[in-house]
Amino acid sequence: MQQYSTKYIFGFSALICVVCSLMLSVTAVGLRARQEQNQRVDRNKNILQVCGLMQPGETLSAKEIDERFKEIETKIVSLETGEYVDAEQYDPNAMNPPGDNLAGIQELPVNAEIYLVMEDGKPSTVVLPVYGKGLWSVMYGFLALDADGTTVRGLTYYQQGETPGLGGEVDNPKWKALWKGRKAFDTTGKVAIAVIKGKAGSVEEDPHHVDGLSGATLTSRGVSNTLNFWLGERGFGPFLEKFKARGSV
């Protein structure tokens, strides 16, 4: 049986490691474009679903998703002023400290993307990206509001790590359907939408509340805290005030 020196063994092992690392790097670079495309398609699909342009359970190809997404305009908004800014000014890595908040948000973007569903040259729906802490994870989603900037069209989470069957029920279509028609703000303009413990009334009787998630009090509270932050003055509040006032792009 041939014997190899320690030097040979270490050298051969190092060579294998280098070759494997190079192969992984090449593969990662080669797949980056496809990964970015898949992320874009998944984002667009969730936006279409939350604003009602794609029905629950409906299956579309990437091409079909892109085709429907043409009805949606992407805008960049300054969270501080609520005004639209040029796309050239958008740096997704530019952050501000968010201050103390119950949503568990650590960094706040200077500018953020929002999405407008256009009908006859005017927005019929505005979709806002929202995220905040649940029980076990940061939950990322989209909130859709009608053109009045108050009536909820839908809420969906596309990334969350909550307990399946409990907090994970934020993905349940039956629970998500409860949001449609609720009111995000009260008559004074204060954020009023919240997930309560137990069952809420109908949209007409109890417009600001949504059923709590059974056995998932902290996740439910996390949803309320998330929406309270992003609809407030440190989130999209300044933008929504201007959006409601002008009623157009």
C-alpha positions in Angstrom: 0.0 0.0 0.0 1.4 3.3 -1.1 2.1 5.8 1.7 1.8 9.6 1.2 3.7 12.2 3.1 1.9 14.6 5.4 3.0 17.4 3.1 1.5 15.7 0.1 -1.8 15.0 1.9 -2.2 18.7 3.1 -1.2 19.9 -0.4 -3.7 17.7 -2.2 -6.4 18.7 0.3 -5.7 22.4 -0.3 -5.9 21.9 -4.0 -9.2 20.2 -3.8 -10.5 23.0 -1.6 -9.4 25.6 -4.1 -10.9 23.8 -7.1 -14.2 23.3 -5.3 -14.2 27.0 -4.2 -13.6 28.1 -7.8 -16.4 25.8 -9.1 -18.9 27.2 -6.5 -17.9 30.8 -7.3 -18.4 30.2 -11.0 -21.7 28.5 -10.4 -22.9 31.4 -8.1 -22.0 34.0 -10.7 -23.6 32.1 -13.5 -26.9 31.7 -11.6 -27.0 35.2 -10.2 -29.0 36.6 -13.1 -31.5 33.8 -12.9 -31.8 34.3 -9.1 -32.4 38.0 -9.5 -35.1 37.2 -12.2 -36.8 34.7 -9.9 -36.8 37.2 -7.1 -38.3 39.9 -9.3 -41.0 37.5 -10.6 -41.9 36.4 -7.0 -42.1 40.1 -5.9 -44.3 41.0 -8.8 -46.5 38.0 -8.2 -47.1 39.0 -4.6 -47.9 42.6 -5.6 -50.4 41.3 -8.2 -52.0 39.1 -5.5 -52.3 41.7 -2.8 -54.0 44.3 -5.1 -56.4 41.7 -6.7 -54.8 41.5 -10.2 -54.0 37.8 -9.5 -56.5 35.5 -7.8 -55.7 33.1 -4.9 -54.7 29.8 -6.4 -54.2 31.2 -9.9 -51.1 30.0 -11.6 -49.3 32.2 -14.1 -46.0 31.8 -16.0 -43.2 34.4 -15.5 -44.1 35.9 -18.8 -47.8 36.2 -17.8 -46.9 37.8 -14.5 -44.7 40.4 -16.3 -47.5 41.1 -18.7 -50.0 41.8 -15.9 -47.4 43.8 -14.0 -47.4 46.4 -16.9 -50.6 47.8 -15.3 -48.4 48.8 -12.3 -46.0 51.8 -12.0 -43.1 51.7 -9.6 -42.3 54.9 -7.8 -39.7 56.0 -5.4 -40.9 57.9 -2.3 -39.0 59.9 0.3 -40.2 58.7 3.7 -39.3 62.0 5.2 -41.1 64.3 2.9 -43.6 62.0 1.3 -42.7 63.3 -2.2 -41.7 61.3 -5.2 -38.0 61.3 -6.0 -36.0 60.4 -9.2 -35.1 56.8 -9.6 -31.4 57.9 -9.9 -31.6 59.1 -6.3 -32.7 55.7 -5.0 -30.1 53.9 -3.0 -31.6 50.8 -1.3 -28.7 50.7 1.1 -29.2 54.3 2.4 -30.6 54.1 5.9 -31.7 56.3 8.8 -32.1 55.3 12.4 -35.8 54.6 13.0 -35.9 55.6 16.6 -37.7 53.5 19.2 -40.5 51.4 17.7 -42.6 48.4 18.7 -42.2 46.9 15.2 -38.6 45.9 15.9 -37.3 47.8 12.9 -33.6 48.4 13.2 -32.9 50.5 10.0 -35.2 52.7 8.1 -34.7 53.4 4.3 -34.3 57.0 3.3 -36.3 56.3 0.1 -38.6 53.4 -0.6 -40.3 51.8 -3.6 -44.1 51.9 -3.8 -46.4 50.5 -6.5 -49.4 52.1 -8.2 -52.1 50.2 -10.1 -53.1 52.5 -12.9 -56.6 52.9 -14.4 -57.3 55.6 -17.0 -54.2 57.4 -16.1 -54.9 57.5 -12.3 -54.0 55.2 -9.5 -56.7 52.9 -8.3 -54.5 51.1 -5.7 -51.3 51.8 -3.9 -49.1 49.0 -2.7 -46.7 49.6 0.2 -43.8 47.3 1.3 -44.0 46.6 5.0 -41.9 44.6 7.5 -41.7 44.1 11.2 -40.9 41.6 13.9 -43.3 38.8 14.7 -42.6 36.1 17.3 -39.7 34.3 15.7 -38.9 36.3 12.6 -39.0 39.6 10.7 -42.1 39.3 8.5 -41.9 40.9 5.1 -45.0 41.8 3.1 -47.1 44.2 1.1 -50.1 46.3 2.1 -52.5 47.4 -0.6 -54.8 50.5 -0.2 -57.5 51.8 -2.4 -57.2 55.2 -4.1 -58.6 56.9 -1.0 -55.4 55.9 0.8 -57.5 54.4 3.7 -59.5 51.4 2.5 -57.5 48.1 2.7 -57.4 46.1 -0.6 -55.2 43.4 0.9 -52.3 42.3 3.0 -49.9 39.6 2.2 -46.6 38.3 3.6 -44.1 36.8 1.3 -41.3 36.0 3.8 -41.8 35.0 7.4 -40.6 32.3 9.8 -43.5 32.1 12.2 -44.8 28.8 13.8 -46.7 26.7 11.2 -50.3 26.4 12.2 -50.1 29.4 14.6 -48.3 32.6 13.6 -47.7 31.0 10.2 -51.4 31.5 9.5 -50.6 35.0 8.2 -50.3 33.1 5.0 -53.7 31.5 5.3 -56.0 32.8 2.4 -59.0 32.8 4.7 -57.3 35.2 7.2 -55.9 37.4 4.4 -59.4 37.7 3.0 -60.6 39.3 6.2 -58.5 42.5 5.5 -60.4 43.6 2.4 -62.5 46.7 3.0 -61.1 47.5 6.5 -60.1 51.0 7.2 -56.4 51.9 8.0 -57.2 55.3 9.5 -60.0 56.6 11.6 -62.0 59.8 10.8 -59.3 62.0 12.4 -56.5 60.5 10.3 -55.0 58.4 13.1 -53.7 54.9 12.3 -56.5 52.6 13.6 -56.1 49.2 11.8 -55.2 46.4 14.2 -55.4 42.7 14.8 -57.4 42.0 17.9 -57.6 39.1 20.3 -60.6 37.0 19.2 -63.0 37.7 16.4 -63.7 41.2 14.9 -67.0 42.3 13.7 -67.9 42.8 10.0 -66.3 45.4 7.9 -69.4 47.7 8.3 -69.6 47.2 12.1 -65.9 47.0 13.0 -63.9 48.6 10.1 -60.6 49.0 11.9 -60.1 45.5 13.4 -59.2 42.0 12.0 -59.5 38.6 13.7 -56.6 37.6 15.8 -54.5 34.5 14.9 -55.5 31.7 17.3 -52.7 30.8 19.6 -50.4 33.4 18.1 -50.9 36.5 20.2 -47.3 37.8 19.7 -47.5 37.4 15.9 -50.8 39.1 15.8 -49.4 42.0 17.8 -46.4 42.1 15.5 -48.7 42.6 12.5 -50.5 45.5 14.3 -47.2 47.1 15.3 -45.8 46.7 11.8 -48.8 48.5 10.2 -48.9 51.1 12.9 -45.3 52.0 12.1 -45.4 52.0 8.3 -48.7 53.9 8.2 -47.4 56.4 10.7 -45.2 59.6 10.4 -41.9 57.7 10.3 -43.1 55.4 7.6 -45.5 56.1 4.6 -47.7 58.5 6.6 -46.3 61.7 4.9 -46.7 60.1 1.5 -50.3 58.9 2.1 -51.3 62.4 3.3 -50.1 63.9 0.0 -51.5 60.9 -2.0 -55.0 61.4 -0.5 -54.8 65.1 -0.9 -54.0 65.1 -4.6 -55.8 61.9 -5.5 -53.5 61.3 -8.5 -49.9 60.6 -9.4 
